[in-house]
Amino acid sequence: MILAAAIVMILVAFGLPLVVRSRDIPPEEEASPTQHLEDRKAAIYENLRDLLGEFQMGKMSRNDYTESKRALQKELAGVLASIEEAGGRDR
């Protein structure tokens, strides 16, 4: 009896995907053309927060902090410009 129930469950588990109709599957959401840039912007902001925390805990010198912060800000400026440029093209 248990063996029969197990076999039925296995058949249902493997057979159900074969009978799902394509119209029952929700359409995929379109990815934003700037999503990768938004993700990078969020990562840079997080890196800036982490950098400040490390500096305040004394894990890095002021010169290292300043150089790293400047590099991240430069990268952020480029990402923000790319987002703005892409936004202008989409309109």
PyMOL CGO cylinders between C-alpha atoms (Angstrom):
from pymol import cmd
from pymol.cgo import CYLINDER

trace = [
    CYLINDER, 0.00, 0.00, 0.00, 2.77, 2.44, 0.93, 0.3, 1, 1, 1, 1, 1, 1,
    CYLINDER, 2.77, 2.44, 0.93, 4.68, 1.47, -2.18, 0.3, 1, 1, 1, 1, 1, 1,
    CYLINDER, 4.68, 1.47, -2.18, 1.64, 2.19, -4.36, 0.3, 1, 1, 1, 1, 1, 1,
    CYLINDER, 1.64, 2.19, -4.36, 1.18, 5.62, -2.72, 0.3, 1, 1, 1, 1, 1, 1,
    CYLINDER, 1.18, 5.62, -2.72, 4.86, 6.42, -3.26, 0.3, 1, 1, 1, 1, 1, 1,
    CYLINDER, 4.86, 6.42, -3.26, 4.63, 5.44, -6.92, 0.3, 1, 1, 1, 1, 1, 1,
    CYLINDER, 4.63, 5.44, -6.92, 1.53, 7.60, -7.41, 0.3, 1, 1, 1, 1, 1, 1,
    CYLINDER, 1.53, 7.60, -7.41, 3.26, 10.57, -5.74, 0.3, 1, 1, 1, 1, 1, 1,
    CYLINDER, 3.26, 10.57, -5.74, 6.31, 10.15, -7.95, 0.3, 1, 1, 1, 1, 1, 1,
    CYLINDER, 6.31, 10.15, -7.95, 4.17, 9.94, -11.08, 0.3, 1, 1, 1, 1, 1, 1,
    CYLINDER, 4.17, 9.94, -11.08, 2.28, 13.08, -10.09, 0.3, 1, 1, 1, 1, 1, 1,
    CYLINDER, 2.28, 13.08, -10.09, 5.50, 14.95, -9.29, 0.3, 1, 1, 1, 1, 1, 1,
    CYLINDER, 5.50, 14.95, -9.29, 7.03, 14.09, -12.64, 0.3, 1, 1, 1, 1, 1, 1,
    CYLINDER, 7.03, 14.09, -12.64, 3.83, 14.22, -14.67, 0.3, 1, 1, 1, 1, 1, 1,
    CYLINDER, 3.83, 14.22, -14.67, 2.41, 17.53, -13.45, 0.3, 1, 1, 1, 1, 1, 1,
    CYLINDER, 2.41, 17.53, -13.45, 4.97, 19.72, -15.25, 0.3, 1, 1, 1, 1, 1, 1,
    CYLINDER, 4.97, 19.72, -15.25, 4.03, 17.97, -18.49, 0.3, 1, 1, 1, 1, 1, 1,
    CYLINDER, 4.03, 17.97, -18.49, 0.41, 19.08, -18.26, 0.3, 1, 1, 1, 1, 1, 1,
    CYLINDER, 0.41, 19.08, -18.26, 0.96, 22.71, -17.23, 0.3, 1, 1, 1, 1, 1, 1,
    CYLINDER, 0.96, 22.71, -17.23, -0.35, 24.93, -19.98, 0.3, 1, 1, 1, 1, 1, 1,
    CYLINDER, -0.35, 24.93, -19.98, 1.82, 27.77, -21.24, 0.3, 1, 1, 1, 1, 1, 1,
    CYLINDER, 1.82, 27.77, -21.24, -0.99, 30.27, -20.66, 0.3, 1, 1, 1, 1, 1, 1,
    CYLINDER, -0.99, 30.27, -20.66, -0.95, 29.36, -16.95, 0.3, 1, 1, 1, 1, 1, 1,
    CYLINDER, -0.95, 29.36, -16.95, 2.65, 30.49, -16.62, 0.3, 1, 1, 1, 1, 1, 1,
    CYLINDER, 2.65, 30.49, -16.62, 2.90, 34.19, -15.75, 0.3, 1, 1, 1, 1, 1, 1,
    CYLINDER, 2.90, 34.19, -15.75, 4.81, 36.34, -18.25, 0.3, 1, 1, 1, 1, 1, 1,
    CYLINDER, 4.81, 36.34, -18.25, 8.36, 37.27, -17.35, 0.3, 1, 1, 1, 1, 1, 1,
    CYLINDER, 8.36, 37.27, -17.35, 8.89, 40.82, -16.20, 0.3, 1, 1, 1, 1, 1, 1,
    CYLINDER, 8.89, 40.82, -16.20, 11.02, 42.92, -18.49, 0.3, 1, 1, 1, 1, 1, 1,
    CYLINDER, 11.02, 42.92, -18.49, 14.35, 43.80, -16.98, 0.3, 1, 1, 1, 1, 1, 1,
    CYLINDER, 14.35, 43.80, -16.98, 15.08, 47.47, -16.64, 0.3, 1, 1, 1, 1, 1, 1,
    CYLINDER, 15.08, 47.47, -16.64, 17.79, 48.57, -19.07, 0.3, 1, 1, 1, 1, 1, 1,
    CYLINDER, 17.79, 48.57, -19.07, 19.54, 50.33, -16.20, 0.3, 1, 1, 1, 1, 1, 1,
    CYLINDER, 19.54, 50.33, -16.20, 19.08, 47.65, -13.54, 0.3, 1, 1, 1, 1, 1, 1,
    CYLINDER, 19.08, 47.65, -13.54, 22.74, 46.61, -13.62, 0.3, 1, 1, 1, 1, 1, 1,
    CYLINDER, 22.74, 46.61, -13.62, 23.71, 50.27, -13.13, 0.3, 1, 1, 1, 1, 1, 1,
    CYLINDER, 23.71, 50.27, -13.13, 21.28, 50.66, -10.21, 0.3, 1, 1, 1, 1, 1, 1,
    CYLINDER, 21.28, 50.66, -10.21, 22.74, 47.52, -8.63, 0.3, 1, 1, 1, 1, 1, 1,
    CYLINDER, 22.74, 47.52, -8.63, 26.27, 48.87, -9.05, 0.3, 1, 1, 1, 1, 1, 1,
    CYLINDER, 26.27, 48.87, -9.05, 25.23, 52.24, -7.56, 0.3, 1, 1, 1, 1, 1, 1,
    CYLINDER, 25.23, 52.24, -7.56, 23.82, 50.47, -4.49, 0.3, 1, 1, 1, 1, 1, 1,
    CYLINDER, 23.82, 50.47, -4.49, 27.02, 48.44, -4.14, 0.3, 1, 1, 1, 1, 1, 1,
    CYLINDER, 27.02, 48.44, -4.14, 29.18, 51.57, -4.32, 0.3, 1, 1, 1, 1, 1, 1,
    CYLINDER, 29.18, 51.57, -4.32, 27.11, 53.30, -1.63, 0.3, 1, 1, 1, 1, 1, 1,
    CYLINDER, 27.11, 53.30, -1.63, 27.47, 50.21, 0.56, 0.3, 1, 1, 1, 1, 1, 1,
    CYLINDER, 27.47, 50.21, 0.56, 31.23, 50.19, -0.05, 0.3, 1, 1, 1, 1, 1, 1,
    CYLINDER, 31.23, 50.19, -0.05, 31.42, 53.86, 0.94, 0.3, 1, 1, 1, 1, 1, 1,
    CYLINDER, 31.42, 53.86, 0.94, 29.57, 53.12, 4.20, 0.3, 1, 1, 1, 1, 1, 1,
    CYLINDER, 29.57, 53.12, 4.20, 31.87, 50.17, 4.93, 0.3, 1, 1, 1, 1, 1, 1,
    CYLINDER, 31.87, 50.17, 4.93, 34.92, 52.27, 4.12, 0.3, 1, 1, 1, 1, 1, 1,
    CYLINDER, 34.92, 52.27, 4.12, 33.84, 54.98, 6.55, 0.3, 1, 1, 1, 1, 1, 1,
    CYLINDER, 33.84, 54.98, 6.55, 33.22, 52.38, 9.24, 0.3, 1, 1, 1, 1, 1, 1,
    CYLINDER, 33.22, 52.38, 9.24, 36.66, 50.87, 8.79, 0.3, 1, 1, 1, 1, 1, 1,
    CYLINDER, 36.66, 50.87, 8.79, 38.26, 54.30, 8.94, 0.3, 1, 1, 1, 1, 1, 1,
    CYLINDER, 38.26, 54.30, 8.94, 36.36, 55.22, 12.10, 0.3, 1, 1, 1, 1, 1, 1,
    CYLINDER, 36.36, 55.22, 12.10, 37.45, 51.94, 13.73, 0.3, 1, 1, 1, 1, 1, 1,
    CYLINDER, 37.45, 51.94, 13.73, 41.06, 52.77, 12.94, 0.3, 1, 1, 1, 1, 1, 1,
    CYLINDER, 41.06, 52.77, 12.94, 41.59, 49.92, 10.48, 0.3, 1, 1, 1, 1, 1, 1,
    CYLINDER, 41.59, 49.92, 10.48, 43.03, 52.23, 7.82, 0.3, 1, 1, 1, 1, 1, 1,
    CYLINDER, 43.03, 52.23, 7.82, 45.04, 55.41, 7.61, 0.3, 1, 1, 1, 1, 1, 1,
    CYLINDER, 45.04, 55.41, 7.61, 43.56, 58.75, 6.59, 0.3, 1, 1, 1, 1, 1, 1,
    CYLINDER, 43.56, 58.75, 6.59, 45.51, 58.66, 3.29, 0.3, 1, 1, 1, 1, 1, 1,
    CYLINDER, 45.51, 58.66, 3.29, 44.21, 55.18, 2.40, 0.3, 1, 1, 1, 1, 1, 1,
    CYLINDER, 44.21, 55.18, 2.40, 40.69, 56.24, 3.35, 0.3, 1, 1, 1, 1, 1, 1,
    CYLINDER, 40.69, 56.24, 3.35, 40.88, 59.40, 1.25, 0.3, 1, 1, 1, 1, 1, 1,
    CYLINDER, 40.88, 59.40, 1.25, 42.27, 57.57, -1.80, 0.3, 1, 1, 1, 1, 1, 1,
    CYLINDER, 42.27, 57.57, -1.80, 39.71, 54.77, -1.58, 0.3, 1, 1, 1, 1, 1, 1,
    CYLINDER, 39.71, 54.77, -1.58, 36.85, 57.19, -1.03, 0.3, 1, 1, 1, 1, 1, 1,
    CYLINDER, 36.85, 57.19, -1.03, 37.93, 59.31, -3.99, 0.3, 1, 1, 1, 1, 1, 1,
    CYLINDER, 37.93, 59.31, -3.99, 38.14, 56.24, -6.26, 0.3, 1, 1, 1, 1, 1, 1,
    CYLINDER, 38.14, 56.24, -6.26, 34.66, 55.08, -5.21, 0.3, 1, 1, 1, 1, 1, 1,
    CYLINDER, 34.66, 55.08, -5.21, 33.21, 58.55, -5.69, 0.3, 1, 1, 1, 1, 1, 1,
    CYLINDER, 33.21, 58.55, -5.69, 34.75, 58.73, -9.16, 0.3, 1, 1, 1, 1, 1, 1,
    CYLINDER, 34.75, 58.73, -9.16, 33.24, 55.37, -10.06, 0.3, 1, 1, 1, 1, 1, 1,
    CYLINDER, 33.24, 55.37, -10.06, 29.89, 56.46, -8.61, 0.3, 1, 1, 1, 1, 1, 1,
    CYLINDER, 29.89, 56.46, -8.61, 29.94, 59.62, -10.73, 0.3, 1, 1, 1, 1, 1, 1,
    CYLINDER, 29.94, 59.62, -10.73, 30.43, 57.51, -13.84, 0.3, 1, 1, 1, 1, 1, 1,
    CYLINDER, 30.43, 57.51, -13.84, 27.59, 55.17, -12.89, 0.3, 1, 1, 1, 1, 1, 1,
    CYLINDER, 27.59, 55.17, -12.89, 25.25, 58.09, -12.15, 0.3, 1, 1, 1, 1, 1, 1,
    CYLINDER, 25.25, 58.09, -12.15, 26.13, 59.69, -15.49, 0.3, 1, 1, 1, 1, 1, 1,
    CYLINDER, 26.13, 59.69, -15.49, 25.41, 56.41, -17.27, 0.3, 1, 1, 1, 1, 1, 1,
    CYLINDER, 25.41, 56.41, -17.27, 22.05, 56.13, -15.52, 0.3, 1, 1, 1, 1, 1, 1,
    CYLINDER, 22.05, 56.13, -15.52, 21.18, 59.69, -16.47, 0.3, 1, 1, 1, 1, 1, 1,
    CYLINDER, 21.18, 59.69, -16.47, 22.25, 59.11, -20.07, 0.3, 1, 1, 1, 1, 1, 1,
    CYLINDER, 22.25, 59.11, -20.07, 20.21, 55.91, -20.32, 0.3, 1, 1, 1, 1, 1, 1,
    CYLINDER, 20.21, 55.91, -20.32, 17.22, 57.66, -18.79, 0.3, 1, 1, 1, 1, 1, 1,
    CYLINDER, 17.22, 57.66, -18.79, 17.42, 60.38, -21.41, 0.3, 1, 1, 1, 1, 1, 1,
    CYLINDER, 17.42, 60.38, -21.41, 17.47, 57.82, -24.22, 0.3, 1, 1, 1, 1, 1, 1,
    CYLINDER, 17.47, 57.82, -24.22, 14.42, 55.96, -22.86, 0.3, 1, 1, 1, 1, 1, 1,
    CYLINDER, 14.42, 55.96, -22.86, 12.20, 59.04, -22.83, 0.3, 1, 1, 1, 1, 1, 1,
]
cmd.load_cgo(trace, "trace")
